[in-house]
Amino acid sequence: MCPVLGCSAPPYPDADVVRHVAEEAAVSRYLEGRRLLPIAKEVARVFEQAQTTLRAMQDALEGRLHARRGESESDACLNLRAGRA
């Protein structure tokens, strides 16, 4: 991708990058990064999905705690912050 703000030029093809980079180690690192990028994106997606699920579970548990104590959410939150849970 072009580093210039607002430019929508597509990324250089791998063959062009390899052709213009002389150092073999740099080419290897570049190709390895390109290979791992889809995996990293999928890991990030799954992590975010897990975080969303955990937040929902936490909210549900907190709601049950409030209901069990007969407190409003704001009262219960204040008690938790004050260490009176």
C-alpha positions in Angstrom: 0.0 0.0 0.0 1.1 3.5 -0.7 2.3 5.4 2.4 1.0 8.7 1.1 -2.1 9.8 2.8 -5.1 9.5 0.5 -3.4 7.4 -2.1 -5.3 4.3 -3.0 -2.6 2.6 -5.1 -2.5 -1.1 -4.7 0.4 -2.9 -2.9 3.4 -3.9 -5.0 3.3 -7.5 -6.2 5.6 -9.8 -4.3 7.6 -10.5 -7.5 8.4 -6.8 -7.8 9.5 -6.5 -4.2 11.7 -9.6 -4.5 13.2 -8.3 -7.7 14.2 -5.0 -6.2 15.5 -6.2 -2.8 19.1 -7.5 -3.0 19.5 -9.0 0.5 18.2 -12.6 0.6 17.5 -12.4 4.4 15.2 -9.3 3.9 13.3 -11.1 1.1 12.9 -14.1 3.4 11.5 -12.0 6.2 9.2 -10.1 3.8 7.8 -13.4 2.4 7.4 -14.8 5.9 5.5 -11.7 7.0 3.2 -12.0 3.9 2.6 -15.6 4.7 1.8 -14.9 8.4 -0.4 -11.8 7.8 -3.7 -13.8 7.2 -3.0 -15.9 10.3 -2.5 -12.7 12.4 -5.6 -11.2 11.1 -7.7 -14.3 12.0 -6.1 -14.4 15.5 -7.1 -10.8 16.0 -10.6 -11.5 14.8 -11.1 -14.5 17.1 -9.6 -12.6 20.1 -12.0 -9.7 19.6 -14.9 -12.2 19.3 -13.8 -13.9 22.6 -13.5 -10.5 24.3 -17.0 -9.6 23.2 -18.3 -12.9 24.5 -16.5 -12.5 27.9 -17.8 -9.0 28.3 -21.4 -10.2 27.7 -20.9 -13.0 30.2 -19.5 -10.6 32.8 -22.4 -8.2 32.3 -24.9 -11.1 32.8 -23.1 -12.2 35.9 -23.1 -8.7 37.3 -26.8 -8.3 36.5 -27.6 -11.5 38.5 -25.5 -10.3 41.4 -27.4 -7.0 41.5 -30.7 -8.8 41.3 -29.8 -11.3 44.1 -28.8 -8.5 46.4 -31.8 -6.4 45.5 -29.6 -3.5 44.7 -29.7 -1.2 41.7 -26.8 -1.5 39.5 -25.4 1.9 40.5 -25.6 0.9 44.2 -23.9 -2.4 43.6 -21.1 -0.8 41.6 -20.5 1.8 44.3 -20.3 -0.9 46.9 -17.8 -2.9 44.7 -15.6 0.2 44.3 -15.7 0.9 48.0 -14.7 -2.6 48.8 -18.1 -3.6 50.4 -19.0 -6.4 48.0 
